[in-house]
């Protein structure tokens, strides 16, 4: 096998490998209202963990209070787990009691 044949073979192998990869699963981070948490605390949490601007964070905080829960963002599993843990740690430091869970896009995760 000449060097040109070897290069063609390697390109085919790489092309076949790329076809075999899967798209990662995506997750929402869902915040469930506890009725003990204020709009200001939700807004501060959203600004801290999700880097939202003031207006956007208050708009989302109102939706959490109005609807009882909301799904935030669309993340890969690792990023979603990190955001969920950051939100839970933030709440624990401030003694806030609310539920933060992951919801797999297309179904329930944990």
C-alpha positions, 0 to 999 in steps of 0.5 A, spaced: 500 500 500 502 506 497 502 512 502 497 515 498 492 509 499 494 509 506 492 517 507 485 515 503 484 509 508 485 514 514 480 519 511 475 513 510 476 511 517 476 518 520 469 519 516 466 513 519 468 515 526 465 521 526 458 518 523 458 514 529 458 519 534 452 521 538 449 528 540 449 529 547 443 529 551 441 536 554 437 538 560 434 544 563 435 546 570 428 547 573 427 551 579 420 550 583 418 555 588 417 554 595 413 560 597 418 562 602 423 565 597 422 572 595 423 575 588 429 578 590 432 572 593 430 568 586 433 574 582 439 574 586 440 567 585 439 567 577 444 573 577 449 569 581 448 562 578 446 563 571 449 570 570 443 574 568 442 581 568 437 585 573 431 585 568 431 578 566 432 575 573 426 579 576 422 577 570 424 570 571 423 570 578 416 573 577 415 567 573 417 562 578 412 565 583 406 565 578 407 559 575 410 555 581 416 553 577 420 554 571 425 551 566 432 555 565 437 554 560 439 548 555 445 545 558 449 539 557 448 534 563 455 536 566 454 543 565 446 542 568 449 538 574 454 544 575 448 549 575 444 545 579 449 544 585 451 551 584 444 553 585 443 548 591 449 551 595 447 558 594 440 557 597 443 553 603 448 558 604 442 563 605 438 558 608 433 558 602 428 552 602 426 551 594 427 545 589 432 545 584 432 539 579 434 537 572 429 536 567 432 532 561 429 535 554 424 530 552 423 527 559 424 527 566 432 526 569 432 527 576 
